[in-house]
Amino acid sequence: MVSRQKERFGGAFIATIGAILTYWSWHSAISAGSFSLKAGFGGPAFAILGLALILFPGYQSERIARGEDISQLSGAQLLTPRWWGVLAVSLGSGILNLAMLKFWQF
């Protein structure tokens, strides 16, 4: 199991990369009139996921702390309701950012 300190450090790294990608997509949209779809979607999504890792324990840590047996679980089965919500907000923020970039086409 990964320590909470490592989870937070990883979350800060992911959130920073997401913020940089978001800034870059907006900067290039304003200055050059075009932007990367991947950066426009992925930037906010990664920023939200990184912030969630800073604020909440990871989904595996959450299940283990509750005393659940995770040996038979893999992939999406490991996600807790909290992390499904984080995933939904993360993807929603990416979609919303792309919509705003397209709406305010520079």
ABEGO torsion letter per residue (X at the ends): XBBAAAAAAAAAAAAAAAAAAAAAAAAAAAAAGBBBAAAAAAAAAAAAAAAAAAABBBAAAAAAAAGBBAAABBEAAABBAAAAAAAAAAAAAAAAAAAAAAABBX
